[in-house]
Amino acid sequence: MNDWDEEYINNLKEVDKHIKESKVELNYEFITEHYFEMYEVAMNAGTIMPYRFNTIGLAYRGHDHDRPTKFQNFDPEIKKRLEKAYAKRNENQYKYMDTRKDPKEKYEKFLDKEIFDFIEEFPQYKDIIKEKED
């Protein structure tokens, strides 16, 4: 965690406590330890990181040139897959704002699904979540 802003990560953990409908509690220690590896693996596979990970990257305080991320040259198929994934995420975000449903609950289920889908594709990162205790 030397290169990570611990106060920022602690604030993210606090925010997580208020996502009551979510079944997912993120394991920030694991995520920060493997963040750039996960990012590299996902992007090189043409997969986007779960939306809830977007703000985690902002907590990185190390030198940008030291980030241990190396991207392969994307072939056109990988680039298309990434573009489709971002477009699908935007579509799903609007879909989950259905006015007939509790928007907060539906949106949080969408966020959880992204994380579970990520783990299904990359089971080596299953430790990114902790099950919430009741």
DSSP file with accessible surface (Angstrom, degrees, kcal/mol):
  #  RESIDUE AA STRUCTURE BP1 BP2  ACC     N-H-->O    O-->H-N    N-H-->O    O-->H-N    TCO  KAPPA ALPHA  PHI   PSI    X-CA   Y-CA   Z-CA
    1    1 A M    >         0   0   75      0, 0.0     3,-1.9     0, 0.0     5,-0.1   0.000 360.0 360.0 360.0   6.2    0.0    0.0    0.0
    2    2 A N  T 3   +     0   0  163      1,-0.3     4,-0.1     3,-0.1     0, 0.0   0.842 360.0  43.5 -57.4 -37.4    3.0    2.3   -0.1
    3    3 A D  T 3  S+     0   0   80      2,-0.1    58,-4.4    57,-0.0    59,-1.0   0.269 103.4  85.7 -92.7  12.3    2.0    3.8   -3.4
    4    4 A W  B <  S-A   60   0A  24     -3,-1.9     2,-1.0    56,-0.3    56,-0.2  -0.899  82.4-118.7-119.1 143.4   -1.6    4.2   -2.4
    5    5 A D     >  -     0   0   47     54,-2.8     4,-2.2    -2,-0.4     5,-0.2  -0.676  26.9-167.0 -77.8 101.1   -3.4    6.9   -0.5
    6    6 A E  H  > S+     0   0  112     -2,-1.0     4,-2.9     1,-0.2     5,-0.2   0.855  84.6  55.6 -63.5 -35.5   -4.7    5.0    2.5
    7    7 A E  H  > S+     0   0  142      2,-0.2     4,-2.0     1,-0.2    -1,-0.2   0.922 108.6  48.2 -63.0 -42.1   -7.0    7.8    3.6
    8    8 A Y  H  > S+     0   0   61      2,-0.2     4,-2.0     1,-0.2    -2,-0.2   0.937 112.5  48.3 -62.4 -46.0   -8.7    7.7    0.1
    9    9 A I  H  X S+     0   0    0     -4,-2.2     4,-2.3     1,-0.2    -2,-0.2   0.916 109.7  52.8 -62.4 -41.3   -9.0    3.9    0.3
   10   10 A N  H  X S+     0   0   82     -4,-2.9     4,-1.9     1,-0.2    -1,-0.2   0.882 107.1  52.6 -62.9 -35.6  -10.5    4.2    3.8
   11   11 A N  H  X S+     0   0   92     -4,-2.0     4,-2.3     2,-0.2    -1,-0.2   0.895 107.7  51.3 -65.4 -39.2  -13.0    6.7    2.5
   12   12 A L  H  X S+     0   0   21     -4,-2.0     4,-2.3     1,-0.2    -2,-0.2   0.906 108.3  51.9 -63.8 -39.7  -14.0    4.2   -0.2
   13   13 A K  H  X S+     0   0   60     -4,-2.3     4,-1.1     1,-0.2    -1,-0.2   0.896 108.9  50.9 -62.0 -39.3  -14.4    1.5    2.4
   14   14 A E  H  < S+     0   0   90     -4,-1.9     4,-0.5     1,-0.2     3,-0.5   0.913 108.2  51.1 -65.2 -42.5  -16.7    3.8    4.3
   15   15 A V  H >< S+     0   0   85     -4,-2.3     3,-1.8     1,-0.2     4,-0.2   0.914 104.0  59.8 -60.1 -41.5  -18.8    4.5    1.2
   16   16 A D  H >< S+     0   0   10     -4,-2.3     3,-1.6     1,-0.3    -1,-0.2   0.836  94.1  64.2 -56.0 -34.5  -19.1    0.7    0.7
   17   17 A K  T 3< S+     0   0  133     -4,-1.1    -1,-0.3    -3,-0.5    -2,-0.2   0.731  99.7  53.7 -62.9 -21.0  -20.8    0.4    4.1
   18   18 A H  T <  S+     0   0  105     -3,-1.8     2,-1.4    -4,-0.5    -1,-0.3   0.389  80.8  91.7 -97.9   3.4  -23.7    2.5    2.8
   19   19 A I    X   +     0   0   20     -3,-1.6     3,-0.7    -4,-0.2    -1,-0.1  -0.663  53.1 167.5 -94.7  77.4  -24.4    0.4   -0.2
   20   20 A K  T 3   +     0   0  148     -2,-1.4    -1,-0.2     1,-0.2    -2,-0.0   0.828  67.0  51.4 -67.9 -34.3  -26.9   -1.7    1.7
   21   21 A E  T 3  S+     0   0   63     -3,-0.2    -1,-0.2     2,-0.0     2,-0.2   0.657  90.3  97.9 -80.1 -12.9  -28.5   -3.5   -1.3
   22   22 A S    <   -     0   0    5     -3,-0.7    87,-0.1     1,-0.1    86,-0.0  -0.503  57.8-160.4 -76.8 140.6  -25.1   -4.6   -2.6
   23   23 A K        +     0   0  130     -2,-0.2   109,-0.8    85,-0.2     2,-0.5   0.429  68.3  90.0 -93.1  -2.3  -24.0   -8.1   -1.8
   24   24 A V  E     -B  131   0B   1    107,-0.1     2,-0.5    -5,-0.1   107,-0.1  -0.851  48.4-177.7-107.9 126.2  -20.4   -7.2   -2.6
   25   25 A E  E     -B  130   0B  72    105,-1.6   105,-3.3    -2,-0.5     2,-0.2  -0.989  31.3-129.5-113.1 121.8  -17.8   -5.7   -0.2
   26   26 A L  E     -B  129   0B   3     -2,-0.5     2,-1.1   103,-0.2   103,-0.3  -0.476   4.2-135.9 -74.5 142.6  -14.6   -5.0   -2.0
   27   27 A N     >  -     0   0   33    101,-2.9     4,-2.5     1,-0.2     3,-0.2  -0.775  25.4-178.5 -95.7  87.3  -11.3   -6.3   -0.7
   28   28 A Y  H  > S+     0   0    5     -2,-1.1     4,-2.8     1,-0.2     5,-0.3   0.802  76.2  58.9 -64.4 -30.1   -9.3   -3.1   -1.2
   29   29 A E  H  > S+     0   0   80      2,-0.2     4,-1.7     1,-0.2    -1,-0.2   0.949 111.7  40.8 -63.6 -46.9   -6.1   -4.7    0.1
   30   30 A F  H  > S+     0   0   28     97,-0.2     4,-1.9    -3,-0.2    -2,-0.2   0.926 115.6  51.8 -64.7 -44.0   -6.2   -7.3   -2.6
   31   31 A I  H  X S+     0   0    0     -4,-2.5     4,-1.2     1,-0.2    -2,-0.2   0.930 110.8  45.6 -62.7 -46.3   -7.3   -4.9   -5.2
   32   32 A T  H  < S+     0   0    8     -4,-2.8     4,-0.3     1,-0.2    -1,-0.2   0.877 112.1  52.9 -67.4 -32.4   -4.5   -2.4   -4.6
   33   33 A E  H  < S+     0   0  145     -4,-1.7    -1,-0.2    -5,-0.3    -2,-0.2   0.858 126.5  22.8 -67.5 -32.9   -2.0   -5.2   -4.5
   34   34 A H  H  X S+     0   0   39     -4,-1.9     4,-3.0    -5,-0.1     5,-0.3   0.283  88.8 114.4-116.8   9.8   -3.1   -6.5   -7.9
   35   35 A Y  H  X S+     0   0   19     -4,-1.2     4,-2.7     1,-0.2     5,-0.2   0.901  81.5  39.5 -54.5 -53.6   -4.8   -3.4   -9.4
   36   36 A F  H  > S+     0   0   17     -4,-0.3     4,-2.6     1,-0.2    -1,-0.2   0.876 115.6  52.5 -70.8 -33.2   -2.4   -2.8  -12.3
   37   37 A E  H  > S+     0   0   92      2,-0.2     4,-2.7     1,-0.2     5,-0.2   0.942 112.5  45.6 -62.5 -47.3   -2.0   -6.5  -13.0
   38   38 A M  H  X S+     0   0    0     -4,-3.0     4,-2.9     2,-0.2     5,-0.2   0.916 113.0  50.6 -61.9 -43.6   -5.8   -6.9  -13.2
   39   39 A Y  H  X S+     0   0   70     -4,-2.7     4,-2.8    -5,-0.3     5,-0.3   0.935 112.7  46.0 -60.6 -45.8   -6.1   -3.8  -15.3
   40   40 A E  H  X S+     0   0   55     -4,-2.6     4,-2.5     2,-0.2     5,-0.2   0.938 114.4  47.0 -64.0 -47.1   -3.5   -5.1  -17.8
   41   41 A V  H  X S+     0   0   48     -4,-2.7     4,-1.3    -5,-0.2    -2,-0.2   0.935 115.6  46.0 -61.0 -46.3   -5.0   -8.6  -18.0
   42   42 A A  H  X>S+     0   0    0     -4,-2.9     5,-3.1    -5,-0.2     4,-0.5   0.953 114.8  44.8 -64.1 -50.1   -8.5   -7.2  -18.5
   43   43 A M  H ><5S+     0   0   18     -4,-2.8     3,-1.3     1,-0.3    -1,-0.2   0.907 111.7  52.2 -64.9 -40.3   -7.6   -4.6  -21.1
   44   44 A N  H 3<5S+     0   0   23     -4,-2.5    -1,-0.3    -5,-0.3    -2,-0.2   0.779 110.6  49.9 -66.9 -23.2   -5.4   -7.0  -23.0
   45   45 A A  H 3<5S-     0   0   31     -4,-1.3    -1,-0.3    -3,-0.4    -2,-0.2   0.497 121.4-109.9 -87.8  -7.9   -8.3   -9.4  -23.1
   46   46 A G  T <<5S+     0   0    0     -3,-1.3     2,-0.4    -4,-0.5    -3,-0.2   0.767  77.3 128.7  84.7  26.2  -10.7   -6.7  -24.3
   47   47 A T      < -     0   0   16     -5,-3.1    -1,-0.3    -6,-0.2     2,-0.2  -0.925  52.7-133.7-116.8 140.4  -12.6   -6.5  -21.0
   48   48 A I        -     0   0   18     -2,-0.4     3,-0.1    -3,-0.1    -9,-0.0  -0.615  27.6-107.7 -90.9 152.7  -13.3   -3.4  -19.0
   49   49 A M        -     0   0    6     -2,-0.2     5,-0.1     1,-0.1    -1,-0.1  -0.447  49.1 -84.7 -72.0 151.0  -12.8   -3.2  -15.3
   50   50 A P    >   -     0   0    3      0, 0.0     3,-2.1     0, 0.0     4,-0.4  -0.243  38.3-117.3 -56.5 145.7  -15.9   -3.1  -13.1
   51   51 A Y  G >  S+     0   0   90      1,-0.3     3,-1.9     2,-0.2     4,-0.4   0.844 112.3  62.8 -55.7 -38.3  -17.4    0.4  -12.7
   52   52 A R  G 3  S+     0   0   24      1,-0.3     3,-0.3    59,-0.2     4,-0.3   0.679  96.0  61.5 -65.8 -13.6  -16.8    0.4   -8.9
   53   53 A F  G X> S+     0   0    0     -3,-2.1     4,-1.2     1,-0.2     3,-0.7   0.616  79.1  89.3 -84.0 -12.9  -13.0    0.1   -9.6
   54   54 A N  T <4 S+     0   0   78     -3,-1.9     4,-0.4    -4,-0.4     3,-0.2   0.883  90.8  41.9 -53.8 -43.9  -13.0    3.5  -11.5
   55   55 A T  T >4 S+     0   0   58     -4,-0.4     3,-0.7    -3,-0.3     4,-0.4   0.715 100.4  71.9 -80.4 -17.8  -12.3    5.5   -8.4
   56   56 A I  G X4 S+     0   0    0     -3,-0.7     3,-2.2    -4,-0.3     4,-0.3   0.924  91.0  58.9 -63.1 -41.5   -9.7    3.1   -6.9
   57   57 A G  G >< S+     0   0   12     -4,-1.2     3,-1.4     1,-0.3    -1,-0.2   0.791  94.5  66.0 -58.4 -25.8   -7.2    4.1   -9.5
   58   58 A L  G <  S+     0   0  105     -3,-0.7    -1,-0.3    -4,-0.4    -2,-0.2   0.697  91.0  64.4 -69.4 -17.8   -7.4    7.7   -8.3
   59   59 A A  G <  S+     0   0    0     -3,-2.2   -54,-2.8    -4,-0.4     2,-0.3   0.559  74.2 112.2 -82.8  -7.3   -5.9    6.6   -5.0
   60   60 A Y  B <   +A    4   0A  14     -3,-1.4   -56,-0.3    -4,-0.3     4,-0.1  -0.504  36.6 172.6 -70.8 127.2   -2.6    5.6   -6.6
   61   61 A R        +     0   0  140    -58,-4.4   -57,-0.2    -2,-0.3    -1,-0.1   0.343  40.4 107.1-117.6   2.6    0.1    8.0   -5.5
   62   62 A G  S    S-     0   0   12    -59,-1.0     2,-0.3     1,-0.2     5,-0.1  -0.148  86.6 -72.1 -72.6 177.1    3.2    6.3   -7.0
   63   63 A H    >   -     0   0  124      1,-0.1     3,-1.7     3,-0.1     4,-0.4  -0.539  37.5-134.0 -73.5 132.7    5.0    7.8  -10.0
   64   64 A D  G >  S+     0   0  115      1,-0.3     3,-1.6    -2,-0.3    -1,-0.1   0.882 106.2  56.2 -54.7 -40.4    3.0    7.4  -13.2
   65   65 A H  G 3  S+     0   0  150      1,-0.3    -1,-0.3     3,-0.1    -2,-0.1   0.677 103.7  56.3 -69.9 -12.9    6.1    6.2  -15.0
   66   66 A D  G <  S+     0   0   90     -3,-1.7    -1,-0.3     2,-0.1    -2,-0.2   0.451  73.0 126.4 -93.6  -3.9    6.5    3.4  -12.4
   67   67 A R    <   -     0   0   89     -3,-1.6     2,-1.0    -4,-0.4    -3,-0.0  -0.388  62.0-136.9 -57.5 128.0    3.0    2.0  -13.0
   68   68 A P        +     0   0   72      0, 0.0     2,-0.5     0, 0.0    -1,-0.2  -0.057  62.7 121.5 -82.7  39.0    3.6   -1.7  -13.7
   69   69 A T        +     0   0   29     -2,-1.0     2,-0.5   -29,-0.0   -32,-0.1  -0.890  34.7 178.3-107.7 127.0    1.1   -1.8  -16.5
   70   70 A K        -     0   0  149     -2,-0.5     2,-0.4   -34,-0.1     0, 0.0  -0.991  12.1-157.0-128.1 123.1    2.2   -2.9  -20.0
   71   71 A F        -     0   0   90     -2,-0.5     2,-0.1   -28,-0.0     3,-0.1  -0.836  13.0-132.8-102.1 137.9   -0.3   -3.1  -22.8
   72   72 A Q        -     0   0  136     -2,-0.4     2,-0.4   -32,-0.2    -1,-0.0  -0.407  45.6 -83.9 -73.7 160.7    0.1   -5.2  -25.8
   73   73 A N        -     0   0  166     -2,-0.1     2,-0.3     1,-0.1    -1,-0.1  -0.570  53.5-123.2 -66.3 120.6   -0.6   -3.5  -29.1
   74   74 A F        -     0   0   81     -2,-0.4    -1,-0.1     4,-0.1   -30,-0.1  -0.516  18.3-141.1 -69.5 127.7   -4.4   -3.9  -29.4
   75   75 A D    >>  -     0   0   83     -2,-0.3     4,-2.1     1,-0.1     3,-0.5  -0.483  32.5-100.9 -79.2 162.8   -5.5   -5.7  -32.5
   76   76 A P  H 3> S+     0   0   95      0, 0.0     4,-2.4     0, 0.0     5,-0.2   0.836 121.4  56.7 -56.8 -31.6   -8.6   -4.3  -34.0
   77   77 A E  H 3> S+     0   0  128      2,-0.2     4,-2.2     1,-0.2     5,-0.1   0.906 107.6  46.9 -68.1 -41.1  -10.8   -7.1  -32.6
   78   78 A I  H <> S+     0   0   34     -3,-0.5     4,-2.5     2,-0.2    -1,-0.2   0.926 112.0  51.0 -65.3 -43.5   -9.7   -6.3  -29.0
   79   79 A K  H  X S+     0   0  119     -4,-2.1     4,-2.5     1,-0.2    -2,-0.2   0.933 110.6  48.9 -60.8 -42.5  -10.3   -2.6  -29.6
   80   80 A K  H  X S+     0   0  103     -4,-2.4     4,-2.6     1,-0.2    -1,-0.2   0.905 109.6  52.4 -63.3 -41.2  -13.8   -3.3  -31.0
   81   81 A R  H  X S+     0   0  119     -4,-2.2     4,-2.3     1,-0.2    -1,-0.2   0.916 110.1  48.0 -62.4 -41.7  -14.6   -5.5  -28.0
   82   82 A L  H  X S+     0   0   13     -4,-2.5     4,-2.5     2,-0.2     5,-0.2   0.926 111.4  50.1 -63.8 -44.6  -13.6   -2.8  -25.6
   83   83 A E  H  X S+     0   0  110     -4,-2.5     4,-2.2     1,-0.2    -2,-0.2   0.920 112.3  47.4 -60.6 -42.2  -15.7   -0.2  -27.4
   84   84 A K  H  X S+     0   0  151     -4,-2.6     4,-2.8     2,-0.2    -1,-0.2   0.889 110.0  53.3 -65.7 -39.1  -18.7   -2.6  -27.3
   85   85 A A  H  X S+     0   0   28     -4,-2.3     4,-2.4     2,-0.2    -2,-0.2   0.919 110.6  45.9 -63.8 -43.4  -18.2   -3.2  -23.6
   86   86 A Y  H  X S+     0   0   95     -4,-2.5     4,-2.2     2,-0.2    -2,-0.2   0.915 113.7  49.4 -66.0 -39.6  -18.2    0.5  -22.8
   87   87 A A  H  X S+     0   0   57     -4,-2.2     4,-2.4    -5,-0.2    -2,-0.2   0.924 111.3  49.4 -64.5 -41.4  -21.2    1.0  -25.0
   88   88 A K  H  X S+     0   0  103     -4,-2.8     4,-2.9     2,-0.2     5,-0.2   0.897 108.6  53.3 -65.1 -40.2  -23.0   -1.9  -23.2
   89   89 A R  H  X S+     0   0   13     -4,-2.4     4,-2.5     2,-0.2    -1,-0.2   0.942 109.7  47.8 -60.4 -46.4  -22.1   -0.5  -19.8
   90   90 A N  H  X S+     0   0   84     -4,-2.2     4,-1.8     1,-0.2    -2,-0.2   0.927 112.4  49.7 -59.9 -43.0  -23.7    2.8  -20.8
   91   91 A E  H  X S+     0   0  109     -4,-2.4     4,-2.5     1,-0.2    -2,-0.2   0.928 111.9  48.0 -61.1 -45.1  -26.8    1.1  -22.1
   92   92 A N  H  X S+     0   0   28     -4,-2.9     4,-2.7     1,-0.2    -1,-0.2   0.870 106.0  57.7 -65.7 -36.2  -27.1   -1.0  -18.9
   93   93 A Q  H  < S+     0   0   25     -4,-2.5    -1,-0.2    -5,-0.2    -2,-0.2   0.926 111.7  41.9 -61.4 -41.6  -26.7    2.1  -16.7
   94   94 A Y  H >< S+     0   0  174     -4,-1.8     3,-1.5     1,-0.2    -2,-0.2   0.908 112.5  54.4 -70.1 -39.9  -29.7    3.7  -18.4
   95   95 A K  H >< S+     0   0  116     -4,-2.5     3,-1.0     1,-0.3    -2,-0.2   0.901 104.3  54.6 -60.3 -40.7  -31.6    0.4  -18.3
   96   96 A Y  T 3< S+     0   0   36     -4,-2.7    -1,-0.3     1,-0.3    11,-0.2   0.493  91.4  74.7 -76.8   0.9  -31.1    0.1  -14.6
   97   97 A M  T <   +     0   0  102     -3,-1.5    -1,-0.3    -4,-0.2    -2,-0.1   0.115  66.0 153.7 -95.5  22.3  -32.6    3.5  -14.1
   98   98 A D    X   -     0   0   37     -3,-1.0     3,-1.5     1,-0.2     8,-0.1  -0.295  43.3-142.6 -53.2 124.3  -36.1    2.1  -14.8
   99   99 A T  T 3  S+     0   0  135      1,-0.3    -1,-0.2     3,-0.1    -3,-0.0   0.676  95.4  64.7 -69.6 -16.9  -38.6    4.4  -12.9
  100  100 A R  T 3  S+     0   0  203      2,-0.1     2,-0.3     3,-0.0    -1,-0.3   0.616 101.0  59.0 -80.8 -11.3  -40.8    1.5  -11.9
  101  101 A K  S <  S-     0   0  113     -3,-1.5     3,-0.1    -5,-0.0     0, 0.0  -0.761 104.5 -89.9-112.8 160.3  -38.1    0.0   -9.8
  102  102 A D     >  -     0   0   79     -2,-0.3     4,-2.6     1,-0.2     5,-0.3  -0.603  41.6-152.5 -66.2 108.6  -36.2    1.3   -6.8
  103  103 A P  H  > S+     0   0   73      0, 0.0     4,-2.6     0, 0.0     5,-0.2   0.871  89.4  52.5 -59.9 -37.3  -33.3    2.9   -8.8
  104  104 A K  H  > S+     0   0   94      2,-0.2     4,-2.3     1,-0.2     5,-0.2   0.958 112.5  44.5 -63.8 -46.8  -30.8    2.7   -6.0
  105  105 A E  H  > S+     0   0   72      1,-0.2     4,-2.0     2,-0.2    -1,-0.2   0.940 115.8  46.3 -64.1 -46.4  -31.4   -1.1   -5.5
  106  106 A K  H  X S+     0   0   47     -4,-2.6     4,-1.9     1,-0.2    -1,-0.2   0.921 112.6  50.3 -64.1 -41.6  -31.4   -1.8   -9.3
  107  107 A Y  H  X S+     0   0   56     -4,-2.6     4,-2.2    -5,-0.3    -1,-0.2   0.913 109.5  50.4 -64.5 -41.0  -28.3    0.2   -9.9
  108  108 A E  H  X S+     0   0   17     -4,-2.3     4,-2.3    -5,-0.2    -1,-0.2   0.869 107.8  53.3 -67.6 -32.9  -26.4   -1.5   -7.1
  109  109 A K  H  X S+     0   0   95     -4,-2.0     4,-2.5     2,-0.2    -1,-0.2   0.894 107.7  52.4 -65.7 -37.0  -27.4   -4.9   -8.5
  110  110 A F  H  X S+     0   0    4     -4,-1.9     4,-2.0     2,-0.2    -2,-0.2   0.932 108.9  49.5 -61.2 -44.3  -25.9   -3.8  -11.8
  111  111 A L  H  X S+     0   0   15     -4,-2.2     4,-1.5     1,-0.2   -59,-0.2   0.913 111.4  48.9 -63.0 -41.9  -22.7   -2.8  -10.1
  112  112 A D  H  X S+     0   0    9     -4,-2.3     4,-2.7     1,-0.2     5,-0.2   0.917 107.2  55.5 -62.8 -43.4  -22.5   -6.2   -8.4
  113  113 A K  H  X S+     0   0  104     -4,-2.5     4,-3.0     1,-0.2     5,-0.2   0.904 104.2  54.1 -59.1 -41.4  -23.2   -8.1  -11.6
  114  114 A E  H  X S+     0   0   30     -4,-2.0     4,-2.1     2,-0.2    -1,-0.2   0.909 110.5  46.7 -58.8 -41.1  -20.2   -6.3  -13.2
  115  115 A I  H  X S+     0   0    0     -4,-1.5     4,-2.3     2,-0.2    -2,-0.2   0.939 113.5  47.0 -68.5 -44.6  -18.0   -7.5  -10.4
  116  116 A F  H  X S+     0   0   79     -4,-2.7     4,-2.3     1,-0.2    -2,-0.2   0.895 112.1  51.1 -65.0 -37.6  -19.3  -11.1  -10.5
  117  117 A D  H  X S+     0   0   67     -4,-3.0     4,-2.1    -5,-0.2    -1,-0.2   0.899 108.7  52.0 -64.2 -39.4  -18.9  -11.2  -14.3
  118  118 A F  H  X S+     0   0    5     -4,-2.1     4,-2.6    -5,-0.2    -2,-0.2   0.935 110.8  47.2 -61.8 -44.5  -15.3  -10.0  -14.0
  119  119 A I  H  < S+     0   0   25     -4,-2.3    -2,-0.2     1,-0.2    -1,-0.2   0.879 109.0  54.8 -66.5 -36.7  -14.6  -12.8  -11.5
  120  120 A E  H  < S+     0   0  157     -4,-2.3    -1,-0.2     1,-0.2    -2,-0.2   0.917 114.1  40.8 -62.3 -40.9  -16.2  -15.3  -13.8
  121  121 A E  H  < S+     0   0   74     -4,-2.1    -2,-0.2     1,-0.3    -1,-0.2   0.860 130.4  28.2 -74.5 -34.7  -14.0  -14.2  -16.6
  122  122 A F    ><  +     0   0   14     -4,-2.6     3,-2.4    -5,-0.2    -1,-0.3  -0.660  67.4 171.7-127.5  74.3  -10.9  -13.9  -14.4
  123  123 A P  G >  S+     0   0   78      0, 0.0     3,-1.8     0, 0.0     4,-0.2   0.730  71.0  76.0 -62.0 -18.7  -11.3  -16.4  -11.5
  124  124 A Q  G 3  S+     0   0  103      1,-0.3     3,-0.3     2,-0.1    -5,-0.1   0.688  94.9  52.8 -65.3 -13.0   -7.7  -15.8  -10.4
  125  125 A Y  G X   +     0   0    4     -3,-2.4     3,-2.0    -6,-0.2    -1,-0.3   0.073  67.8 121.3-109.2  25.8   -9.1  -12.5   -9.0
  126  126 A K  G X   +     0   0  123     -3,-1.8     3,-1.3     1,-0.3    -1,-0.2   0.766  63.2  72.0 -60.8 -22.2  -12.0  -13.9   -6.9
  127  127 A D  G 3   +     0   0   76     -3,-0.3    -1,-0.3     1,-0.3   -97,-0.2   0.414  68.1  93.1 -77.6   7.1  -10.4  -12.4   -3.8
  128  128 A I  G <  S+     0   0    0     -3,-2.0  -101,-2.9   -98,-0.1     2,-0.3   0.687  87.1  53.3 -71.3 -14.0  -11.5   -8.9   -5.0
  129  129 A I  E <   -B   26   0B  26     -3,-1.3     2,-0.4  -103,-0.3  -103,-0.2  -0.887  63.3-160.4-122.2 154.8  -14.7   -9.4   -2.9
  130  130 A K  E     -B   25   0B  85   -105,-3.3  -105,-1.6    -2,-0.3     2,-0.3  -0.970  32.9-114.3-120.4 141.1  -15.5  -10.3    0.6
  131  131 A E  E     -B   24   0B 126     -2,-0.4     2,-0.2  -107,-0.1  -107,-0.1  -0.598  35.5-115.2 -74.0 134.1  -19.0  -11.6    1.4
  132  132 A K        -     0   0   59   -109,-0.8     2,-0.4    -2,-0.3    -1,-0.1  -0.485  25.3-131.6 -69.2 139.2  -20.8   -9.2    3.6
  133  133 A E              0   0  185     -2,-0.2    -1,-0.1     1,-0.0    -3,-0.0  -0.775 360.0 360.0 -92.0 136.9  -21.6  -10.6    7.0
  134  134 A D              0   0  210     -2,-0.4    -1,-0.0     0, 0.0     0, 0.0  -0.431 360.0 360.0 -81.9 360.0  -25.2  -10.1    8.2
